[in-house]
Amino acid sequence: TLGEITLQEGETWFSDRVQQLFPHAAVLQAWHIQAYAGIALKSAQGETVGICSVLFKRPLTNMDKVMGLLRLLAPLAGRELARERCEKDLDS
């Protein structure tokens, strides 16, 4: 799946034809998705804690800008997600 590839590779992008590349991903078909960008979210310790992905209904020619933005935001989002999970674990 797209999520599994993103987790394995750290980041993944497909600027066009993502439906054809992943024909069994029902959400891509249902939402008419043509392009995908995703990045793994990591804690401050480097542990993968999630994925941030963006889906597009048309092909993209400027995927470098999208990935640049995801690379900028991913460290902040990853640390925040890890912090929230830690707080939740402490409350349990």
PyMOL Python script that loads the backbone (N, CA, C, O; Angstrom):
from pymol import cmd

cmd.read_pdbstr("""\
ATOM      1  N   THR A   1       0.839  -1.190   0.000  1.00  0.00           N
ATOM      2  CA  THR A   1       0.000   0.000   0.000  1.00  0.00           C
ATOM      3  C   THR A   1       0.880   1.250   0.000  1.00  0.00           C
ATOM      4  O   THR A   1       2.083   1.183   0.254  1.00  0.00           O
ATOM      5  N   LEU A   2       0.263   2.370  -0.286  1.00  0.00           N
ATOM      6  CA  LEU A   2       1.005   3.633  -0.251  1.00  0.00           C
ATOM      7  C   LEU A   2       1.577   3.899   1.136  1.00  0.00           C
ATOM      8  O   LEU A   2       2.718   4.343   1.265  1.00  0.00           O
ATOM      9  N   GLY A   3       0.793   3.630   2.167  1.00  0.00           N
ATOM     10  CA  GLY A   3       1.262   3.844   3.531  1.00  0.00           C
ATOM     11  C   GLY A   3       2.449   2.965   3.875  1.00  0.00           C
ATOM     12  O   GLY A   3       3.402   3.431   4.499  1.00  0.00           O
ATOM     13  N   GLU A   4       2.407   1.707   3.481  1.00  0.00           N
ATOM     14  CA  GLU A   4       3.519   0.796   3.761  1.00  0.00           C
ATOM     15  C   GLU A   4       4.794   1.249   3.059  1.00  0.00           C
ATOM     16  O   GLU A   4       5.877   1.213   3.642  1.00  0.00           O
ATOM     17  N   ILE A   5       4.660   1.676   1.803  1.00  0.00           N
ATOM     18  CA  ILE A   5       5.827   2.164   1.058  1.00  0.00           C
ATOM     19  C   ILE A   5       6.395   3.404   1.736  1.00  0.00           C
ATOM     20  O   ILE A   5       7.610   3.537   1.880  1.00  0.00           O
ATOM     21  N   THR A   6       5.519   4.307   2.150  1.00  0.00           N
ATOM     22  CA  THR A   6       5.967   5.530   2.823  1.00  0.00           C
ATOM     23  C   THR A   6       6.690   5.196   4.122  1.00  0.00           C
ATOM     24  O   THR A   6       7.727   5.788   4.419  1.00  0.00           O
ATOM     25  N   LEU A   7       6.161   4.263   4.897  1.00  0.00           N
ATOM     26  CA  LEU A   7       6.837   3.861   6.138  1.00  0.00           C
ATOM     27  C   LEU A   7       8.198   3.245   5.864  1.00  0.00           C
ATOM     28  O   LEU A   7       9.158   3.529   6.581  1.00  0.00           O
ATOM     29  N   GLN A   8       8.299   2.403   4.835  1.00  0.00           N
ATOM     30  CA  GLN A   8       9.567   1.742   4.509  1.00  0.00           C
ATOM     31  C   GLN A   8      10.605   2.719   3.960  1.00  0.00           C
ATOM     32  O   GLN A   8      11.773   2.677   4.345  1.00  0.00           O
ATOM     33  N   GLU A   9      10.174   3.588   3.070  1.00  0.00           N
ATOM     34  CA  GLU A   9      11.106   4.479   2.385  1.00  0.00           C
ATOM     35  C   GLU A   9      11.338   5.803   3.123  1.00  0.00           C
ATOM     36  O   GLU A   9      12.330   6.490   2.878  1.00  0.00           O
ATOM     37  N   GLY A  10      10.433   6.149   4.014  1.00  0.00           N
ATOM     38  CA  GLY A  10      10.550   7.434   4.708  1.00  0.00           C
ATOM     39  C   GLY A  10       9.760   8.533   4.025  1.00  0.00           C
ATOM     40  O   GLY A  10       9.185   9.397   4.688  1.00  0.00           O
ATOM     41  N   GLU A  11       9.730   8.505   2.711  1.00  0.00           N
ATOM     42  CA  GLU A  11       8.893   9.429   1.941  1.00  0.00           C
ATOM     43  C   GLU A  11       8.610   8.816   0.575  1.00  0.00           C
ATOM     44  O   GLU A  11       9.414   8.056   0.034  1.00  0.00           O
ATOM     45  N   THR A  12       7.450   9.165   0.036  1.00  0.00           N
ATOM     46  CA  THR A  12       7.006   8.618  -1.242  1.00  0.00           C
ATOM     47  C   THR A  12       6.191   9.666  -1.967  1.00  0.00           C
ATOM     48  O   THR A  12       5.446  10.423  -1.345  1.00  0.00           O
ATOM     49  N   TRP A  13       6.329   9.713  -3.278  1.00  0.00           N
ATOM     50  CA  TRP A  13       5.471  10.587  -4.062  1.00  0.00           C
ATOM     51  C   TRP A  13       5.247   9.994  -5.443  1.00  0.00           C
ATOM     52  O   TRP A  13       6.120   9.352  -6.025  1.00  0.00           O
ATOM     53  N   PHE A  14       4.059  10.231  -5.934  1.00  0.00           N
ATOM     54  CA  PHE A  14       3.655   9.845  -7.278  1.00  0.00           C
ATOM     55  C   PHE A  14       2.936  11.048  -7.860  1.00  0.00           C
ATOM     56  O   PHE A  14       1.875  11.432  -7.368  1.00  0.00           O
ATOM     57  N   SER A  15       3.493  11.643  -8.891  1.00  0.00           N
ATOM     58  CA  SER A  15       2.931  12.880  -9.425  1.00  0.00           C
ATOM     59  C   SER A  15       1.758  12.646 -10.376  1.00  0.00           C
ATOM     60  O   SER A  15       1.053  13.587 -10.738  1.00  0.00           O
ATOM     61  N   ASP A  16       1.547  11.374 -10.785  1.00  0.00           N
ATOM     62  CA  ASP A  16       0.444  11.073 -11.698  1.00  0.00           C
ATOM     63  C   ASP A  16       0.203   9.556 -11.707  1.00  0.00           C
ATOM     64  O   ASP A  16       1.084   8.780 -11.334  1.00  0.00           O
ATOM     65  N   ARG A  17      -0.982   9.148 -12.131  1.00  0.00           N
ATOM     66  CA  ARG A  17      -1.365   7.758 -12.355  1.00  0.00           C
ATOM     67  C   ARG A  17      -1.338   6.885 -11.105  1.00  0.00           C
ATOM     68  O   ARG A  17      -1.143   5.674 -11.212  1.00  0.00           O
ATOM     69  N   VAL A  18      -1.527   7.465  -9.934  1.00  0.00           N
ATOM     70  CA  VAL A  18      -1.483   6.678  -8.699  1.00  0.00           C
ATOM     71  C   VAL A  18      -2.609   5.638  -8.659  1.00  0.00           C
ATOM     72  O   VAL A  18      -2.433   4.570  -8.073  1.00  0.00           O
ATOM     73  N   GLN A  19      -3.753   5.931  -9.266  1.00  0.00           N
ATOM     74  CA  GLN A  19      -4.847   4.948  -9.321  1.00  0.00           C
ATOM     75  C   GLN A  19      -4.427   3.709 -10.112  1.00  0.00           C
ATOM     76  O   GLN A  19      -4.737   2.584  -9.721  1.00  0.00           O
ATOM     77  N   GLN A  20      -3.728   3.918 -11.216  1.00  0.00           N
ATOM     78  CA  GLN A  20      -3.289   2.796 -12.032  1.00  0.00           C
ATOM     79  C   GLN A  20      -2.188   1.995 -11.340  1.00  0.00           C
ATOM     80  O   GLN A  20      -2.106   0.778 -11.501  1.00  0.00           O
ATOM     81  N   LEU A  21      -1.351   2.674 -10.576  1.00  0.00           N
ATOM     82  CA  LEU A  21      -0.264   1.994  -9.873  1.00  0.00           C
ATOM     83  C   LEU A  21      -0.760   1.199  -8.667  1.00  0.00           C
ATOM     84  O   LEU A  21      -0.143   0.207  -8.280  1.00  0.00           O
ATOM     85  N   PHE A  22      -1.868   1.631  -8.077  1.00  0.00           N
ATOM     86  CA  PHE A  22      -2.452   0.981  -6.896  1.00  0.00           C
ATOM     87  C   PHE A  22      -3.935   0.720  -7.148  1.00  0.00           C
ATOM     88  O   PHE A  22      -4.784   1.344  -6.511  1.00  0.00           O
ATOM     89  N   PRO A  23      -4.258  -0.184  -8.058  1.00  0.00           N
ATOM     90  CA  PRO A  23      -5.657  -0.382  -8.447  1.00  0.00           C
ATOM     91  C   PRO A  23      -6.535  -0.957  -7.340  1.00  0.00           C
ATOM     92  O   PRO A  23      -7.758  -0.844  -7.416  1.00  0.00           O
ATOM     93  N   HIS A  24      -5.951  -1.564  -6.324  1.00  0.00           N
ATOM     94  CA  HIS A  24      -6.752  -2.153  -5.249  1.00  0.00           C
ATOM     95  C   HIS A  24      -7.010  -1.171  -4.099  1.00  0.00           C
ATOM     96  O   HIS A  24      -7.698  -1.515  -3.137  1.00  0.00           O
ATOM     97  N   ALA A  25      -6.474   0.024  -4.189  1.00  0.00           N
ATOM     98  CA  ALA A  25      -6.706   1.037  -3.153  1.00  0.00           C
ATOM     99  C   ALA A  25      -8.031   1.734  -3.462  1.00  0.00           C
ATOM    100  O   ALA A  25      -8.083   2.672  -4.258  1.00  0.00           O
ATOM    101  N   ALA A  26      -9.091   1.264  -2.824  1.00  0.00           N
ATOM    102  CA  ALA A  26     -10.442   1.739  -3.139  1.00  0.00           C
ATOM    103  C   ALA A  26     -10.606   3.241  -2.954  1.00  0.00           C
ATOM    104  O   ALA A  26     -11.311   3.888  -3.729  1.00  0.00           O
ATOM    105  N   VAL A  27      -9.965   3.798  -1.941  1.00  0.00           N
ATOM    106  CA  VAL A  27     -10.122   5.233  -1.692  1.00  0.00           C
ATOM    107  C   VAL A  27      -9.588   6.064  -2.866  1.00  0.00           C
ATOM    108  O   VAL A  27     -10.140   7.122  -3.170  1.00  0.00           O
ATOM    109  N   LEU A  28      -8.551   5.611  -3.511  1.00  0.00           N
ATOM    110  CA  LEU A  28      -8.013   6.343  -4.659  1.00  0.00           C
ATOM    111  C   LEU A  28      -9.020   6.365  -5.802  1.00  0.00           C
ATOM    112  O   LEU A  28      -9.183   7.379  -6.481  1.00  0.00           O
ATOM    113  N   GLN A  29      -9.689   5.244  -6.005  1.00  0.00           N
ATOM    114  CA  GLN A  29     -10.703   5.158  -7.054  1.00  0.00           C
ATOM    115  C   GLN A  29     -11.932   6.005  -6.681  1.00  0.00           C
ATOM    116  O   GLN A  29     -12.434   6.778  -7.496  1.00  0.00           O
ATOM    117  N   ALA A  30     -12.396   5.848  -5.457  1.00  0.00           N
ATOM    118  CA  ALA A  30     -13.616   6.539  -5.023  1.00  0.00           C
ATOM    119  C   ALA A  30     -13.454   8.056  -5.039  1.00  0.00           C
ATOM    120  O   ALA A  30     -14.387   8.781  -5.382  1.00  0.00           O
ATOM    121  N   TRP A  31     -12.272   8.528  -4.670  1.00  0.00           N
ATOM    122  CA  TRP A  31     -12.038   9.971  -4.596  1.00  0.00           C
ATOM    123  C   TRP A  31     -11.386  10.533  -5.859  1.00  0.00           C
ATOM    124  O   TRP A  31     -11.094  11.727  -5.925  1.00  0.00           O
ATOM    125  N   HIS A  32     -11.155   9.679  -6.866  1.00  0.00           N
ATOM    126  CA  HIS A  32     -10.555  10.097  -8.146  1.00  0.00           C
ATOM    127  C   HIS A  32      -9.170  10.721  -7.954  1.00  0.00           C
ATOM    128  O   HIS A  32      -8.866  11.773  -8.517  1.00  0.00           O
ATOM    129  N   ILE A  33      -8.348  10.061  -7.158  1.00  0.00           N
ATOM    130  CA  ILE A  33      -7.010  10.580  -6.830  1.00  0.00           C
ATOM    131  C   ILE A  33      -6.041  10.270  -7.964  1.00  0.00           C
ATOM    132  O   ILE A  33      -6.002   9.148  -8.468  1.00  0.00           O
ATOM    133  N   GLN A  34      -5.266  11.263  -8.359  1.00  0.00           N
ATOM    134  CA  GLN A  34      -4.267  11.112  -9.413  1.00  0.00           C
ATOM    135  C   GLN A  34      -2.831  11.192  -8.892  1.00  0.00           C
ATOM    136  O   GLN A  34      -1.930  10.590  -9.476  1.00  0.00           O
ATOM    137  N   ALA A  35      -2.609  11.927  -7.801  1.00  0.00           N
ATOM    138  CA  ALA A  35      -1.247  12.113  -7.291  1.00  0.00           C
ATOM    139  C   ALA A  35      -1.244  11.950  -5.771  1.00  0.00           C
ATOM    140  O   ALA A  35      -2.257  12.157  -5.103  1.00  0.00           O
ATOM    141  N   TYR A  36      -0.075  11.574  -5.246  1.00  0.00           N
ATOM    142  CA  TYR A  36       0.080  11.299  -3.806  1.00  0.00           C
ATOM    143  C   TYR A  36       1.454  11.760  -3.360  1.00  0.00           C
ATOM    144  O   TYR A  36       2.435  11.618  -4.090  1.00  0.00           O
ATOM    145  N   ALA A  37       1.520  12.310  -2.162  1.00  0.00           N
ATOM    146  CA  ALA A  37       2.792  12.627  -1.511  1.00  0.00           C
ATOM    147  C   ALA A  37       2.654  12.244  -0.044  1.00  0.00           C
ATOM    148  O   ALA A  37       1.654  12.573   0.595  1.00  0.00           O
ATOM    149  N   GLY A  38       3.648  11.555   0.487  1.00  0.00           N
ATOM    150  CA  GLY A  38       3.588  11.156   1.886  1.00  0.00           C
ATOM    151  C   GLY A  38       4.969  11.111   2.508  1.00  0.00           C
ATOM    152  O   GLY A  38       5.971  10.908   1.822  1.00  0.00           O
ATOM    153  N   ILE A  39       5.006  11.303   3.819  1.00  0.00           N
ATOM    154  CA  ILE A  39       6.266  11.288   4.552  1.00  0.00           C
ATOM    155  C   ILE A  39       6.025  10.656   5.924  1.00  0.00           C
ATOM    156  O   ILE A  39       4.980  10.858   6.542  1.00  0.00           O
ATOM    157  N   ALA A  40       7.003   9.894   6.381  1.00  0.00           N
ATOM    158  CA  ALA A  40       6.907   9.279   7.703  1.00  0.00           C
ATOM    159  C   ALA A  40       7.136  10.343   8.769  1.00  0.00           C
ATOM    160  O   ALA A  40       7.986  11.220   8.609  1.00  0.00           O
ATOM    161  N   LEU A  41       6.385  10.263   9.840  1.00  0.00           N
ATOM    162  CA  LEU A  41       6.557  11.169  10.977  1.00  0.00           C
ATOM    163  C   LEU A  41       7.382  10.454  12.033  1.00  0.00           C
ATOM    164  O   LEU A  41       7.107   9.304  12.374  1.00  0.00           O
ATOM    165  N   LYS A  42       8.386  11.135  12.545  1.00  0.00           N
ATOM    166  CA  LYS A  42       9.298  10.533  13.508  1.00  0.00           C
ATOM    167  C   LYS A  42       9.320  11.321  14.809  1.00  0.00           C
ATOM    168  O   LYS A  42       9.159  12.541  14.830  1.00  0.00           O
ATOM    169  N   SER A  43       9.525  10.578  15.895  1.00  0.00           N
ATOM    170  CA  SER A  43       9.693  11.219  17.203  1.00  0.00           C
ATOM    171  C   SER A  43      11.086  11.832  17.262  1.00  0.00           C
ATOM    172  O   SER A  43      11.891  11.646  16.351  1.00  0.00           O
ATOM    173  N   ALA A  44      11.364  12.559  18.333  1.00  0.00           N
ATOM    174  CA  ALA A  44      12.695  13.145  18.526  1.00  0.00           C
ATOM    175  C   ALA A  44      13.770  12.061  18.618  1.00  0.00           C
ATOM    176  O   ALA A  44      14.941  12.320  18.341  1.00  0.00           O
ATOM    177  N   GLN A  45      13.372  10.845  19.008  1.00  0.00           N
ATOM    178  CA  GLN A  45      14.309   9.729  19.111  1.00  0.00           C
ATOM    179  C   GLN A  45      14.465   8.970  17.793  1.00  0.00           C
ATOM    180  O   GLN A  45      15.240   8.017  17.720  1.00  0.00           O
ATOM    181  N   GLY A  46      13.743   9.377  16.759  1.00  0.00           N
ATOM    182  CA  GLY A  46      13.842   8.739  15.459  1.00  0.00           C
ATOM    183  C   GLY A  46      12.872   7.600  15.230  1.00  0.00           C
ATOM    184  O   GLY A  46      12.923   6.947  14.187  1.00  0.00           O
ATOM    185  N   GLU A  47      11.990   7.349  16.182  1.00  0.00           N
ATOM    186  CA  GLU A  47      10.985   6.291  16.041  1.00  0.00           C
ATOM    187  C   GLU A  47       9.854   6.776  15.135  1.00  0.00           C
ATOM    188  O   GLU A  47       9.349   7.885  15.314  1.00  0.00           O
ATOM    189  N   THR A  48       9.458   5.959  14.173  1.00  0.00           N
ATOM    190  CA  THR A  48       8.342   6.312  13.304  1.00  0.00           C
ATOM    191  C   THR A  48       7.044   6.235  14.094  1.00  0.00           C
ATOM    192  O   THR A  48       6.732   5.207  14.695  1.00  0.00           O
ATOM    193  N   VAL A  49       6.291   7.331  14.090  1.00  0.00           N
ATOM    194  CA  VAL A  49       5.060   7.408  14.878  1.00  0.00           C
ATOM    195  C   VAL A  49       3.818   7.625  14.020  1.00  0.00           C
ATOM    196  O   VAL A  49       2.706   7.673  14.546  1.00  0.00           O
ATOM    197  N   GLY A  50       3.994   7.758  12.706  1.00  0.00           N
ATOM    198  CA  GLY A  50       2.836   7.962  11.842  1.00  0.00           C
ATOM    199  C   GLY A  50       3.243   8.368  10.443  1.00  0.00           C
ATOM    200  O   GLY A  50       4.418   8.314  10.078  1.00  0.00           O
ATOM    201  N   ILE A  51       2.260   8.771   9.673  1.00  0.00           N
ATOM    202  CA  ILE A  51       2.464   9.214   8.293  1.00  0.00           C
ATOM    203  C   ILE A  51       1.643  10.479   8.072  1.00  0.00           C
ATOM    204  O   ILE A  51       0.527  10.606   8.575  1.00  0.00           O
ATOM    205  N   CYS A  52       2.203  11.397   7.324  1.00  0.00           N
ATOM    206  CA  CYS A  52       1.459  12.556   6.842  1.00  0.00           C
ATOM    207  C   CYS A  52       1.402  12.422   5.323  1.00  0.00           C
ATOM    208  O   CYS A  52       2.437  12.308   4.667  1.00  0.00           O
ATOM    209  N   SER A  53       0.198  12.434   4.769  1.00  0.00           N
ATOM    210  CA  SER A  53       0.076  12.292   3.319  1.00  0.00           C
ATOM    211  C   SER A  53      -0.931  13.287   2.766  1.00  0.00           C
ATOM    212  O   SER A  53      -1.831  13.758   3.462  1.00  0.00           O
ATOM    213  N   VAL A  54      -0.746  13.584   1.501  1.00  0.00           N
ATOM    214  CA  VAL A  54      -1.611  14.514   0.792  1.00  0.00           C
ATOM    215  C   VAL A  54      -2.050  13.837  -0.500  1.00  0.00           C
ATOM    216  O   VAL A  54      -1.227  13.267  -1.217  1.00  0.00           O
ATOM    217  N   LEU A  55      -3.340  13.897  -0.795  1.00  0.00           N
ATOM    218  CA  LEU A  55      -3.903  13.300  -2.001  1.00  0.00           C
ATOM    219  C   LEU A  55      -4.380  14.414  -2.923  1.00  0.00           C
ATOM    220  O   LEU A  55      -4.923  15.421  -2.469  1.00  0.00           O
ATOM    221  N   PHE A  56      -4.169  14.220  -4.230  1.00  0.00           N
ATOM    222  CA  PHE A  56      -4.541  15.243  -5.210  1.00  0.00           C
ATOM    223  C   PHE A  56      -5.416  14.636  -6.299  1.00  0.00           C
ATOM    224  O   PHE A  56      -5.173  13.518  -6.753  1.00  0.00           O
ATOM    225  N   LYS A  57      -6.424  15.373  -6.707  1.00  0.00           N
ATOM    226  CA  LYS A  57      -7.353  14.897  -7.735  1.00  0.00           C
ATOM    227  C   LYS A  57      -6.867  15.173  -9.153  1.00  0.00           C
ATOM    228  O   LYS A  57      -7.561  14.857 -10.120  1.00  0.00           O
ATOM    229  N   ARG A  58      -5.694  15.752  -9.279  1.00  0.00           N
ATOM    230  CA  ARG A  58      -5.131  15.981 -10.616  1.00  0.00           C
ATOM    231  C   ARG A  58      -3.629  15.742 -10.553  1.00  0.00           C
ATOM    232  O   ARG A  58      -3.036  15.823  -9.478  1.00  0.00           O
ATOM    233  N   PRO A  59      -3.015  15.451 -11.677  1.00  0.00           N
ATOM    234  CA  PRO A  59      -1.562  15.265 -11.689  1.00  0.00           C
ATOM    235  C   PRO A  59      -0.844  16.541 -11.249  1.00  0.00           C
ATOM    236  O   PRO A  59      -1.334  17.650 -11.459  1.00  0.00           O
ATOM    237  N   LEU A  60       0.311  16.363 -10.642  1.00  0.00           N
ATOM    238  CA  LEU A  60       1.092  17.515 -10.175  1.00  0.00           C
ATOM    239  C   LEU A  60       2.431  17.580 -10.899  1.00  0.00           C
ATOM    240  O   LEU A  60       3.101  16.565 -11.086  1.00  0.00           O
ATOM    241  N   THR A  61       2.801  18.767 -11.295  1.00  0.00           N
ATOM    242  CA  THR A  61       4.115  18.959 -11.918  1.00  0.00           C
ATOM    243  C   THR A  61       5.108  19.561 -10.931  1.00  0.00           C
ATOM    244  O   THR A  61       6.312  19.556 -11.189  1.00  0.00           O
ATOM    245  N   ASN A  62       4.625  20.078  -9.808  1.00  0.00           N
ATOM    246  CA  ASN A  62       5.492  20.735  -8.828  1.00  0.00           C
ATOM    247  C   ASN A  62       5.620  19.914  -7.544  1.00  0.00           C
ATOM    248  O   ASN A  62       5.523  20.459  -6.444  1.00  0.00           O
ATOM    249  N   MET A  63       5.835  18.613  -7.682  1.00  0.00           N
ATOM    250  CA  MET A  63       5.910  17.737  -6.514  1.00  0.00           C
ATOM    251  C   MET A  63       7.075  18.122  -5.608  1.00  0.00           C
ATOM    252  O   MET A  63       7.027  17.858  -4.407  1.00  0.00           O
ATOM    253  N   ASP A  64       8.117  18.737  -6.153  1.00  0.00           N
ATOM    254  CA  ASP A  64       9.243  19.155  -5.315  1.00  0.00           C
ATOM    255  C   ASP A  64       8.808  20.174  -4.267  1.00  0.00           C
ATOM    256  O   ASP A  64       9.320  20.156  -3.148  1.00  0.00           O
ATOM    257  N   LYS A  65       7.887  21.049  -4.602  1.00  0.00           N
ATOM    258  CA  LYS A  65       7.380  22.031  -3.640  1.00  0.00           C
ATOM    259  C   LYS A  65       6.546  21.353  -2.556  1.00  0.00           C
ATOM    260  O   LYS A  65       6.653  21.689  -1.377  1.00  0.00           O
ATOM    261  N   VAL A  66       5.717  20.399  -2.964  1.00  0.00           N
ATOM    262  CA  VAL A  66       4.884  19.668  -2.002  1.00  0.00           C
ATOM    263  C   VAL A  66       5.770  18.896  -1.037  1.00  0.00           C
ATOM    264  O   VAL A  66       5.564  18.952   0.175  1.00  0.00           O
ATOM    265  N   MET A  67       6.758  18.172  -1.567  1.00  0.00           N
ATOM    266  CA  MET A  67       7.641  17.391  -0.710  1.00  0.00           C
ATOM    267  C   MET A  67       8.483  18.306   0.175  1.00  0.00           C
ATOM    268  O   MET A  67       8.768  17.963   1.323  1.00  0.00           O
ATOM    269  N   GLY A  68       8.877  19.448  -0.338  1.00  0.00           N
ATOM    270  CA  GLY A  68       9.625  20.403   0.483  1.00  0.00           C
ATOM    271  C   GLY A  68       8.817  20.854   1.688  1.00  0.00           C
ATOM    272  O   GLY A  68       9.348  20.959   2.794  1.00  0.00           O
ATOM    273  N   LEU A  69       7.549  21.116   1.479  1.00  0.00           N
ATOM    274  CA  LEU A  69       6.670  21.515   2.575  1.00  0.00           C
ATOM    275  C   LEU A  69       6.486  20.377   3.569  1.00  0.00           C
ATOM    276  O   LEU A  69       6.542  20.596   4.779  1.00  0.00           O
ATOM    277  N   LEU A  70       6.266  19.155   3.068  1.00  0.00           N
ATOM    278  CA  LEU A  70       6.129  18.005   3.970  1.00  0.00           C
ATOM    279  C   LEU A  70       7.410  17.788   4.769  1.00  0.00           C
ATOM    280  O   LEU A  70       7.347  17.494   5.962  1.00  0.00           O
ATOM    281  N   ARG A  71       8.568  17.928   4.132  1.00  0.00           N
ATOM    282  CA  ARG A  71       9.854  17.758   4.837  1.00  0.00           C
ATOM    283  C   ARG A  71      10.036  18.814   5.917  1.00  0.00           C
ATOM    284  O   ARG A  71      10.655  18.554   6.948  1.00  0.00           O
ATOM    285  N   LEU A  72       9.504  19.991   5.683  1.00  0.00           N
ATOM    286  CA  LEU A  72       9.598  21.067   6.665  1.00  0.00           C
ATOM    287  C   LEU A  72       8.686  20.807   7.867  1.00  0.00           C
ATOM    288  O   LEU A  72       9.080  21.036   9.011  1.00  0.00           O
ATOM    289  N   LEU A  73       7.480  20.332   7.607  1.00  0.00           N
ATOM    290  CA  LEU A  73       6.490  20.153   8.666  1.00  0.00           C
ATOM    291  C   LEU A  73       6.592  18.813   9.389  1.00  0.00           C
ATOM    292  O   LEU A  73       6.192  18.718  10.550  1.00  0.00           O
ATOM    293  N   ALA A  74       7.113  17.785   8.743  1.00  0.00           N
ATOM    294  CA  ALA A  74       7.129  16.434   9.323  1.00  0.00           C
ATOM    295  C   ALA A  74       7.846  16.353  10.672  1.00  0.00           C
ATOM    296  O   ALA A  74       7.316  15.711  11.579  1.00  0.00           O
ATOM    297  N   PRO A  75       9.012  16.962  10.856  1.00  0.00           N
ATOM    298  CA  PRO A  75       9.659  16.858  12.170  1.00  0.00           C
ATOM    299  C   PRO A  75       8.808  17.456  13.295  1.00  0.00           C
ATOM    300  O   PRO A  75       8.747  16.899  14.391  1.00  0.00           O
ATOM    301  N   LEU A  76       8.162  18.571  13.029  1.00  0.00           N
ATOM    302  CA  LEU A  76       7.309  19.195  14.043  1.00  0.00           C
ATOM    303  C   LEU A  76       6.098  18.323  14.354  1.00  0.00           C
ATOM    304  O   LEU A  76       5.763  18.105  15.518  1.00  0.00           O
ATOM    305  N   ALA A  77       5.451  17.830  13.312  1.00  0.00           N
ATOM    306  CA  ALA A  77       4.265  16.991  13.500  1.00  0.00           C
ATOM    307  C   ALA A  77       4.630  15.681  14.192  1.00  0.00           C
ATOM    308  O   ALA A  77       3.886  15.208  15.051  1.00  0.00           O
ATOM    309  N   GLY A  78       5.762  15.093  13.826  1.00  0.00           N
ATOM    310  CA  GLY A  78       6.191  13.847  14.442  1.00  0.00           C
ATOM    311  C   GLY A  78       6.470  13.990  15.923  1.00  0.00           C
ATOM    312  O   GLY A  78       6.065  13.147  16.724  1.00  0.00           O
ATOM    313  N   ARG A  79       7.157  15.052  16.285  1.00  0.00           N
ATOM    314  CA  ARG A  79       7.437  15.275  17.708  1.00  0.00           C
ATOM    315  C   ARG A  79       6.159  15.541  18.494  1.00  0.00           C
ATOM    316  O   ARG A  79       6.011  15.064  19.618  1.00  0.00           O
ATOM    317  N   GLU A  80       5.244  16.295  17.912  1.00  0.00           N
ATOM    318  CA  GLU A  80       3.985  16.588  18.597  1.00  0.00           C
ATOM    319  C   GLU A  80       3.147  15.320  18.761  1.00  0.00           C
ATOM    320  O   GLU A  80       2.571  15.095  19.825  1.00  0.00           O
ATOM    321  N   LEU A  81       3.075  14.505  17.736  1.00  0.00           N
ATOM    322  CA  LEU A  81       2.321  13.254  17.829  1.00  0.00           C
ATOM    323  C   LEU A  81       2.931  12.344  18.888  1.00  0.00           C
ATOM    324  O   LEU A  81       2.203  11.735  19.672  1.00  0.00           O
ATOM    325  N   ALA A  82       4.255  12.246  18.923  1.00  0.00           N
ATOM    326  CA  ALA A  82       4.921  11.420  19.930  1.00  0.00           C
ATOM    327  C   ALA A  82       4.669  11.959  21.334  1.00  0.00           C
ATOM    328  O   ALA A  82       4.462  11.183  22.267  1.00  0.00           O
ATOM    329  N   ARG A  83       4.686  13.280  21.493  1.00  0.00           N
ATOM    330  CA  ARG A  83       4.427  13.894  22.791  1.00  0.00           C
ATOM    331  C   ARG A  83       3.010  13.580  23.271  1.00  0.00           C
ATOM    332  O   ARG A  83       2.800  13.231  24.433  1.00  0.00           O
ATOM    333  N   GLU A  84       2.039  13.707  22.360  1.00  0.00           N
ATOM    334  CA  GLU A  84       0.650  13.411  22.728  1.00  0.00           C
ATOM    335  C   GLU A  84       0.471  11.952  23.104  1.00  0.00           C
ATOM    336  O   GLU A  84      -0.262  11.644  24.044  1.00  0.00           O
ATOM    337  N   ARG A  85       1.120  11.059  22.397  1.00  0.00           N
ATOM    338  CA  ARG A  85       1.026   9.629  22.746  1.00  0.00           C
ATOM    339  C   ARG A  85       1.647   9.362  24.111  1.00  0.00           C
ATOM    340  O   ARG A  85       1.126   8.567  24.893  1.00  0.00           O
ATOM    341  N   CYS A  86       2.745  10.019  24.388  1.00  0.00           N
ATOM    342  CA  CYS A  86       3.410   9.849  25.682  1.00  0.00           C
ATOM    343  C   CYS A  86       2.506  10.331  26.810  1.00  0.00           C
ATOM    344  O   CYS A  86       2.377   9.653  27.829  1.00  0.00           O
ATOM    345  N   GLU A  87       1.883  11.485  26.644  1.00  0.00           N
ATOM    346  CA  GLU A  87       0.958  12.006  27.637  1.00  0.00           C
ATOM    347  C   GLU A  87      -0.221  11.061  27.841  1.00  0.00           C
ATOM    348  O   GLU A  87      -0.648  10.827  28.972  1.00  0.00           O
ATOM    349  N   LYS A  88      -0.745  10.519  26.742  1.00  0.00           N
ATOM    350  CA  LYS A  88      -1.865   9.588  26.833  1.00  0.00           C
ATOM    351  C   LYS A  88      -1.446   8.337  27.603  1.00  0.00           C
ATOM    352  O   LYS A  88      -2.206   7.830  28.428  1.00  0.00           O
ATOM    353  N   ASP A  89      -0.245   7.844  27.337  1.00  0.00           N
ATOM    354  CA  ASP A  89       0.251   6.662  28.051  1.00  0.00           C
ATOM    355  C   ASP A  89       0.410   6.936  29.553  1.00  0.00           C
ATOM    356  O   ASP A  89       0.141   6.064  30.380  1.00  0.00           O
ATOM    357  N   LEU A  90       0.843   8.141  29.892  1.00  0.00           N
ATOM    358  CA  LEU A  90       1.010   8.497  31.301  1.00  0.00           C
ATOM    359  C   LEU A  90      -0.333   8.587  32.024  1.00  0.00           C
ATOM    360  O   LEU A  90      -0.436   8.277  33.211  1.00  0.00           O
ATOM    361  N   ASP A  91      -1.367   9.019  31.282  1.00  0.00           N
ATOM    362  CA  ASP A  91      -2.704   9.140  31.870  1.00  0.00           C
ATOM    363  C   ASP A  91      -3.390   7.788  32.039  1.00  0.00           C
ATOM    364  O   ASP A  91      -4.328   7.663  32.827  1.00  0.00           O
ATOM    365  N   SER A  92      -2.938   6.792  31.318  1.00  0.00           N
ATOM    366  CA  SER A  92      -3.575   5.463  31.364  1.00  0.00           C
ATOM    367  C   SER A  92      -3.202   4.685  32.607  1.00  0.00           C
ATOM    368  O   SER A  92      -3.657   3.555  32.788  1.00  0.00           O
TER     369      SER A  92
END
""", "prot")
cmd.dss("prot")
cmd.show_as("cartoon", "prot")
cmd.util.cbc("prot")
cmd.orient("prot")
